[in-house]
Amino acid sequence: MEKTVIVINGRGGCGKDTICDICSGLYSVVNVSSITPIKEIAAAAGWNGEKDPKSRKMLADLKELFTEYNDLPTRYVLSELDKFLLGGSDIMFVHIREASEIEKFVKASSLKCRTVTLLVKRITDDYSDKELGNASDDNVYDYDYDYTFVNKASSVEKLSEDVKKFFRTKIMK
């Protein structure tokens, strides 16, 4: 199987992590996020993992600062890409929110392996597209993705069926 990198994005709560978990039952998967080194810095400064709007904004702002300062988020995911390419996994999911950061990573990773972008949208009665107050979360639709997966499942079982079919017929064909 050809190694495939999937840049996955979508608003908070749309099902990205659940999709990655489902795929890990089908393929050998590595799952990384460009925010990981930022979360480590934030934790050292007292952040305890909240996902509320104030914390999300703090993480987005901190990520922007480190992107401008030394491009830490991109350097991190590119180092994880190198590990993936040497390892035995088939798919690497890379969570990146910002369109300019997606573009930068896709340009670099496409030289090394097959790279595609995936937007996840959620369509249910209890999900809102309200603004969260930071550019990273609020502007996820500002990129022209290769694929869009619409999560309209009413249960995890139905989502699992939909994900399996989508990946079999679209992404991994």
Protein Blocks (a to p, Z undefined) as FASTA:
>chain_A
ZZddddddddehilpmmmmmmmmmmmccddddfklmmmmmmmmnopahiabfklmmmmmm
mmmmmmmmnommmmmmmmmmmmmmmmmbfbdcdddfblklmmmmmmmmmmmmccdddddd
dddfkbccbdehiaklmmmmmcccfbdcddfbfbfklmmmmmmmmmmmmmmZZ
